[in-house]
Amino acid sequence: MKLDPRHLAQLSLIVETGSFQGAADRLALTQPALSRNMRALEDRLGAPIFVRDGRRSVPNDLGLHLARNGLAIRVAEEQAENLASLAAGGSAGQLRIGAPPIVSGRFLTDTLSDFLTMHPKCVVELRTGLVNELRSMLERGQVDMVFGPQSAADPVAELDFVPLIDDRVAIICRADHPLTRAVPLKPSDLMQHRWLAHSRGSLLRQQTEAAMIASGVHHMRIACETDSIRSALEIVASTDLISTMPVATTGPYLEDKLVFLQYENSQFHRPLGAIQRANMPTNPVVKTFLALLKARVAVS
């Protein structure tokens, strides 16, 4: 036996309002139509759910029990409608984003904190890793959006890029490093010092090597290699090693221990933004978060 949940929900309204007419008005039905639905429910049950009380029909014990089930259906429907409305407005749902560690730090966390406070019905999943790994996750549908450099948004892979900032790359060293006094800084200066290099295959490593070759640095004396941004900053801050870092997202971590050297190169240009799969249905939650992040970046 399969009951029509709409009939159970209507029965709960009859109990709630105390009359067929009151329930019919709430349901925007005629009283005869509601009566037919209740007879259909009784036929389906094979048992009566009303008893006569003078000129009124009132629910019996079975009717009252089923009315409680109908109330649960109505509550679930109302909750679903509210959730759908919130989701359509980007205030409920799931946000799955990926970012390299340096980007997932202070660049994203303040906005994420505001977003979670403003939209308590949203669930956020933040994944960190190398850009190439995150891009693979995006292509497999494991995340909705990746924050990274424009070079990671390969049009061949049908990825769209929404620019946020120019997180240009620069050479970094400890604050009292001898190179801070080398003005102007020459390629020969960079070849004389040892480097801390980013992990092989990372976009930052590729960009650094391309910039050095383009500026006449034909050899980099690599003394250390790591995929940990935090370790890289700590090592550079306490040694004579030099490295490269994106300026905007690394800036908050410098304090008074690290500085960026003045050494411009066109290869250091690094637009940073949101990477999404092209031609995918719009996720209102993702759209809401991205709008909040754009607003924060615009005033920073």
C-alpha positions as CSV (number, residue, x, y, z in Angstrom):
1,M,0.0,0.0,0.0
2,K,1.4,3.3,-1.1
3,L,-0.2,6.5,0.3
4,D,-0.1,9.9,-1.4
5,P,2.0,12.1,0.9
6,R,0.0,15.1,-0.3
7,H,-3.2,13.6,1.2
8,L,-1.4,13.0,4.5
9,A,-0.2,16.7,4.5
10,Q,-3.8,17.8,3.8
11,L,-5.1,15.6,6.7
12,S,-2.7,17.3,9.1
13,L,-4.1,20.7,8.0
14,I,-7.6,19.5,8.7
15,V,-6.6,18.6,12.2
16,E,-4.6,21.8,12.6
17,T,-7.4,24.1,11.5
18,G,-10.2,22.0,13.0
19,S,-12.4,21.9,9.9
20,F,-12.4,20.9,6.2
21,Q,-13.2,24.4,5.1
22,G,-10.3,26.0,7.1
23,A,-7.9,23.5,5.6
24,A,-9.3,24.0,2.1
25,D,-8.8,27.7,2.4
26,R,-5.2,27.2,3.5
27,L,-4.6,24.8,0.6
28,A,-6.3,27.0,-2.0
29,L,-8.7,24.0,-2.7
30,T,-12.5,23.8,-2.6
31,Q,-14.0,22.0,0.3
32,P,-15.5,19.2,-2.0
33,A,-12.1,18.6,-3.6
34,L,-10.5,18.2,-0.2
35,S,-13.3,15.8,0.9
36,R,-12.7,13.7,-2.3
37,N,-9.0,13.5,-1.4
38,M,-9.8,12.3,2.1
39,R,-12.2,9.6,0.8
40,A,-9.4,8.5,-1.6
41,L,-7.0,8.2,1.4
42,E,-9.6,6.1,3.2
43,D,-10.1,3.9,0.2
44,R,-6.3,3.4,0.0
45,L,-6.1,2.5,3.6
46,G,-9.2,0.3,3.6
47,A,-10.3,1.9,6.9
48,P,-12.0,5.1,8.0
49,I,-10.0,8.0,9.4
50,F,-13.0,10.2,10.3
51,V,-16.0,9.8,12.6
52,R,-19.2,11.8,12.6
53,D,-19.7,14.3,15.4
54,G,-23.1,15.9,14.7
55,R,-22.7,17.6,11.4
56,R,-18.8,17.5,11.5
57,S,-16.4,14.9,10.5
58,V,-13.5,14.6,13.0
59,P,-10.4,12.4,12.7
60,N,-10.4,9.1,14.7
61,D,-7.3,7.6,16.3
62,L,-5.9,6.4,13.0
63,G,-6.6,9.8,11.4
64,L,-4.8,11.6,14.2
65,H,-1.8,9.3,14.0
66,L,-1.6,9.8,10.2
67,A,-2.0,13.5,10.7
68,R,1.2,13.5,12.7
69,N,3.0,11.9,9.7
70,G,1.4,14.5,7.5
71,L,2.7,17.3,9.7
72,A,6.2,15.8,9.4
73,I,5.8,15.9,5.6
74,R,4.7,19.5,5.6
75,V,7.7,20.5,7.8
76,A,10.1,18.7,5.6
77,E,8.6,20.4,2.5
78,E,8.9,23.8,4.1
79,Q,12.5,23.2,5.2
80,A,13.3,22.0,1.7
81,E,11.7,25.1,0.1
82,N,13.7,27.3,2.5
83,L,16.9,25.5,1.8
84,A,16.3,25.7,-1.9
85,S,15.6,29.5,-1.6
86,L,18.8,30.0,0.4
87,A,20.8,27.8,-2.1
88,A,19.5,29.8,-5.0
89,G,20.7,33.0,-3.3
90,G,24.1,31.5,-2.4
91,S,23.4,31.3,1.3
92,A,23.2,27.6,1.7
93,G,24.9,24.6,0.1
94,Q,28.5,23.4,-0.2
95,L,31.6,25.3,-1.3
96,R,34.5,23.2,-2.4
97,I,37.7,25.2,-3.3
98,G,41.3,24.4,-3.7
99,A,44.4,26.7,-3.4
100,P,48.1,26.5,-2.9
101,P,49.2,26.8,0.7
102,I,50.4,30.4,0.4
103,V,47.1,31.4,-1.3
104,S,44.9,29.4,1.2
105,G,46.5,31.4,4.0
106,R,45.7,35.0,4.7
107,F,44.6,35.7,1.2
108,L,41.5,33.4,1.6
109,T,41.0,32.8,5.3
110,D,39.7,36.2,6.2
111,T,37.1,36.1,3.4
112,L,36.3,32.5,4.3
113,S,35.7,33.5,7.9
114,D,33.4,36.3,6.8
115,F,31.6,34.0,4.4
116,L,30.9,31.3,7.1
117,T,29.7,34.0,9.5
118,M,27.3,35.5,6.9
119,H,26.1,32.1,5.6
120,P,26.0,29.6,8.5
121,K,24.0,27.1,6.4
122,C,27.0,26.7,4.0
123,V,29.6,24.0,4.4
124,V,33.1,24.8,3.1
125,E,35.8,22.3,2.0
126,L,39.2,23.9,1.5
127,R,41.8,21.7,-0.2
128,T,45.5,22.7,-0.4
129,G,48.2,21.4,-2.7
130,L,50.3,22.2,-5.8
131,V,48.4,24.0,-8.5
132,N,48.8,21.1,-11.0
133,E,47.3,18.7,-8.4
134,L,44.4,21.0,-7.7
135,R,43.7,21.6,-11.4
136,S,43.4,17.8,-11.8
137,M,40.9,17.8,-8.9
138,L,38.9,20.5,-10.6
139,E,38.8,18.6,-13.9
140,R,37.5,15.5,-12.1
141,G,34.8,17.6,-10.3
142,Q,36.3,17.1,-6.8
143,V,36.4,20.9,-6.2
144,D,34.3,23.7,-7.7
145,M,37.0,26.3,-8.0
146,V,40.8,26.6,-7.7
147,F,42.6,29.8,-6.9
148,G,45.9,30.0,-8.7
149,P,47.9,31.7,-11.5
150,Q,46.4,32.3,-14.9
151,S,49.0,30.0,-16.4
152,A,47.2,27.1,-14.8
153,A,43.9,27.8,-16.6
154,D,44.6,26.0,-19.8
155,P,41.9,26.9,-22.4
156,V,42.5,23.5,-24.1
157,A,41.2,21.9,-20.8
158,E,38.1,24.1,-21.0
159,L,38.9,26.1,-17.9
160,D,37.8,29.7,-17.3
161,F,39.9,32.2,-15.4
162,V,38.5,35.1,-13.3
163,P,41.3,37.6,-12.5
164,L,41.6,38.9,-8.9
165,I,45.1,40.4,-8.4
166,D,48.5,40.6,-10.1
167,D,50.4,38.5,-7.6
168,R,53.7,39.2,-9.3
169,V,56.8,37.1,-8.4
170,A,59.9,38.7,-6.8
171,I,63.2,37.6,-5.4
172,I,63.2,37.3,-1.6
173,C,66.0,37.2,0.9
174,R,66.6,38.0,4.6
175,A,66.4,41.6,5.6
176,D,70.1,42.1,6.1
177,H,71.2,40.1,3.1
178,P,74.2,41.5,1.2
179,L,72.1,41.7,-2.0
180,T,69.9,44.4,-0.4
181,R,72.9,46.7,-0.8
182,A,73.5,45.7,-4.5
183,V,71.9,48.6,-6.4
184,P,71.2,48.0,-9.2
185,L,70.9,44.2,-8.8
186,K,72.7,42.5,-11.7
187,P,72.3,38.9,-13.1
188,S,75.9,38.2,-12.0
189,D,74.9,39.0,-8.4
190,L,72.2,36.3,-8.6
191,M,74.5,33.7,-10.1
192,Q,77.0,34.2,-7.2
193,H,74.5,33.4,-4.5
194,R,72.8,30.1,-3.6
195,W,69.1,29.5,-4.1
196,L,66.3,27.8,-2.3
197,A,64.2,26.4,-5.2
198,H,60.6,25.4,-5.2
199,S,59.6,21.8,-6.0
200,R,60.3,20.5,-9.5
201,G,57.3,20.8,-11.7
202,S,55.6,23.5,-9.7
203,L,54.4,26.6,-11.7
204,L,56.4,28.9,-9.4
205,R,59.6,26.9,-10.1
206,Q,58.9,27.0,-13.9
207,Q,58.2,30.8,-13.8
208,T,61.3,31.5,-11.7
209,E,63.6,29.6,-14.1
210,A,62.0,31.2,-17.2
211,A,62.5,34.7,-15.6
212,M,66.2,34.0,-14.7
213,I,67.0,32.7,-18.2
214,A,65.3,35.7,-19.8
215,S,67.3,38.1,-17.6
216,G,70.7,36.5,-18.3
217,V,71.0,34.3,-15.2
218,H,72.2,31.2,-16.9
219,H,72.9,29.1,-13.8
220,M,71.1,29.0,-10.5
221,R,73.2,27.5,-7.6
222,I,70.4,25.5,-5.9
223,A,71.3,24.5,-2.4
224,C,67.9,23.5,-1.1
225,E,64.6,22.4,-2.7
226,T,61.2,22.2,-1.0
227,D,57.5,22.2,-1.6
228,S,56.7,23.8,1.8
229,I,56.2,27.6,1.6
230,R,56.5,27.9,5.3
231,S,59.8,26.0,5.4
232,A,61.1,28.1,2.5
233,L,60.4,31.4,4.3
234,E,61.9,30.2,7.5
235,I,65.1,28.9,5.8
236,V,65.5,32.0,3.7
237,A,65.0,34.2,6.8
238,S,67.9,32.5,8.6
239,T,70.5,31.9,5.8
240,D,72.1,33.6,2.9
241,L,69.9,31.6,0.4
242,I,67.6,33.6,-1.9
243,S,64.4,32.4,-3.5
244,T,61.3,33.7,-5.2
245,M,57.8,34.3,-3.9
246,P,54.5,35.8,-5.1
247,V,54.5,39.3,-3.6
248,A,50.8,39.9,-2.7
249,T,50.1,36.6,-1.0
250,T,53.5,36.4,0.7
251,G,53.6,40.0,1.9
252,P,51.7,39.4,5.2
253,Y,54.2,36.8,6.3
254,L,57.4,38.9,5.8
255,E,57.3,40.8,9.2
256,D,60.8,42.4,9.6
257,K,62.8,39.3,8.7
258,L,62.4,39.1,4.9
259,V,62.4,41.6,2.0
260,F,61.8,41.5,-1.7
261,L,64.6,42.7,-3.9
262,Q,64.1,45.2,-6.7
263,Y,64.6,43.1,-9.8
264,E,62.0,43.5,-12.5
265,N,61.4,41.0,-15.3
266,S,58.4,40.6,-17.5
267,Q,58.3,36.9,-16.7
268,F,57.5,37.7,-13.1
269,H,54.0,38.9,-14.1
270,R,51.6,36.5,-12.4
271,P,47.8,37.2,-12.6
272,L,46.1,35.3,-9.8
273,G,42.4,34.4,-9.9
274,A,39.7,31.8,-9.7
275,I,39.8,28.9,-12.1
276,Q,36.6,27.1,-12.9
277,R,35.4,24.5,-15.5
278,A,33.9,26.2,-18.5
279,N,30.2,25.6,-19.5
280,M,29.3,24.3,-16.0
281,P,26.0,25.2,-14.3
282,T,26.4,28.2,-12.1
283,N,26.7,27.3,-8.4
284,P,25.1,30.1,-6.4
285,V,27.3,29.4,-3.4
286,V,30.5,29.7,-5.5
287,K,29.2,32.8,-7.1
288,T,28.4,34.4,-3.7
289,F,31.9,33.6,-2.3
290,L,33.7,34.9,-5.4
291,A,31.7,38.1,-5.2
292,L,32.7,38.5,-1.5
293,L,36.4,37.8,-2.3
294,K,36.4,40.3,-5.2
295,A,34.9,43.0,-2.9
296,R,37.6,42.4,-0.3
297,V,40.4,42.4,-2.9
298,A,39.1,45.7,-4.4
299,V,39.4,47.6,-1.1
300,S,42.7,46.0,0.1
